[in-house]
Amino acid sequence: MKYLILLLLLSTTFVLAKAQDNPPQATSPVENLPGTSALPKDIIGISSEFFKLMMSGNSDQAFQRLFKNSPMADNKTLTTQIIDQAKKAEQIYGIIKGFERVGEESLTESFIRLRYISLHDKYPLRWVFTFYKSPTRGWIVTNVKFDDDSEYFFSKE
C-alpha cells in the first residue's frame, strides 16, 4: 500500500513538473483597428494629411488638398458649403485633436470608401471619404461627408 501511494505521488509530481515546462501561452489582445496593408498608401496619405491640416487649424488648405484633381473642386458652391460646415463643427465641438480610421469598403480596386472618426474635446465626428482611382488623375475624392449622428458611428452607411 505504501508503494502504491508513493507511486501515485511520484506520478502526480512528474505530471505537474511537465505541465510547468509548457505553460499556457498568453494570446495577444485583438486590436479593433483595420489593417492598412491592403489599402493603397495614396488614399491613406491623402486622408491623413487632411486630418493633420485640420488639426493645425488649416481647414481651407485641408479641403483644397483633399479635393486636388477632383471634380468636386470645380463646384465652388459645394466646396464652400462643406468648408463652412466643417468650420461650424469646429466651433461647436472644438478643433480636431486626433483621428482614427474605423473601417473601409472596397467596391473594386479603384473605388474605395474610408470611414474615420475625428476626436474633439466635446464629441467625435464621423467622416466618410469615397476615393476613385481615375485612369488619368490618380486617386481622387468623389464624395466626403461628416456628421455627429452617433447612431451611424457603428454602421457602414
Secondary structure, 3 states (H helix, E strand, C coil): CHHHHHHHHHHHHHHHHHHHHCCCCCCCCCCCCCCCCCCCHHHHHHHHHHHHHHHCCCHHHHHHHHCCCCHHHHCHHHHHHHHHHHHHHHHHHCCCCEEEEEEEEEEECCEEEEEEEEECCCCCEEEEEEEEEECCCEEEEEEEEEECCHHHCCCCC
